[in-house]
């Protein structure tokens, strides 16, 4: 595949455009980082969060988790009731790149692992979530990155060719999942490196 063939930018949301991390909430709840990390490793795990992103309703997930870890009831409920505190704003450099692409009329899309319930909350606070030419949300589709099916659904839904797209994700596994279906992919680490990668592909940023 030629680098220059990419003409469509496809963004992940969390940790690429939105500064999201459960620690942003739980540092307010735990007074000790070691206890917080143990909680995130055992109770509010990324595997559990991904099931919420796959579409598991919070109304089911929270009581079930409390039943397993009753001594953490308050902390578990916080992940639902105070979810918006897991994000502290946008990543400015990445947003500058997205806005630049949009201002120049470059096709721009998103594929995100995101609870459909919390996406509806987040879009009220972060209007950019409604600014893409199209978006695929895992919780709506009951599919997760890096499953090939979510990338294929995206391409089919929006009538795009894989080799036209540059997919940007902070997860190496998700970037590799996009490559496996023929998309170009960039493992996001910081906005400046992303700018360089976009320029390599011929995007005017």
Beta strands, then each sheet from edge to edge (+ up, - down):
strand 1: 8-11
strand 2: 18-20
strand 3: 87-90
strand 4: 108-112
strand 5: 134-137
strand 6: 165-169
strand 7: 184-187
sheet 1: 5+ 4+ 1+ 6+ 7+
sheet 2: 2+ 3-
end
